């Protein structure tokens, strides 16, 4: 899931993950839990729309 979003946005999975862990459910990120301790991060369409803005904000902080 995150791999596809990273590819669409031409970013690394690590960068998208770092941004996503700071996002709230209201921002469009969800955790999908499987059996045991397995879980993956996923995005709603709204979350995917938010990511380019978060990437730009992150770039601004890096300067």
C-alpha positions in Angstrom: 0.0 0.0 0.0 2.6 2.5 1.0 4.9 1.3 -1.8 2.3 2.3 -4.4 1.8 5.7 -2.9 5.5 6.3 -2.7 5.9 5.3 -6.4 3.0 7.6 -7.4 4.5 10.5 -5.6 8.1 9.6 -6.8 9.3 9.5 -3.2 10.9 6.8 -1.1 8.9 4.5 1.1 10.9 5.6 4.1 10.1 9.3 3.5 6.4 8.6 3.1 6.4 6.4 6.2 8.2 9.1 8.2 5.5 11.7 7.2 2.7 9.2 7.7 3.5 8.3 11.3 3.0 12.0 12.1 -0.4 12.1 10.5 -3.7 11.6 12.3 -6.6 9.6 11.2 -8.4 12.8 10.3 -5.5 13.5 7.9 -6.3 10.4 6.0 -3.9 7.7 7.3 -5.1 4.4 8.8 -3.4 1.4 10.3 -4.7 -2.0 9.1 -4.2 -4.7 11.7 -3.9 -8.3 10.8 -3.5 -11.4 12.9 -1.0 -11.2 15.8 1.1 -8.1 15.8 1.0 -7.6 12.0 0.0 -4.2 10.8 0.4 -2.0 7.7 -0.1 1.7 7.1 -2.6 2.8 4.5 -4.1 6.0 3.2 -7.5 7.2 2.3 -7.9 9.2 -0.9 -7.9 12.3 1.2 -4.6 11.2 2.8 -3.0 10.7 -0.6 -4.1 14.2 -1.5 -2.5 15.6 1.7 0.9 14.0 1.2 2.3 16.3 -1.5 1.6 19.3 0.7 3.3 17.5 3.7 6.3 16.7 1.4 6.7 20.3 0.5 6.4 21.4 4.1 9.0 18.9 5.1 11.3 20.1 2.3 10.9 23.6 3.7 11.9 22.6 7.2 15.0 20.8 5.8 16.4 24.1 4.4 
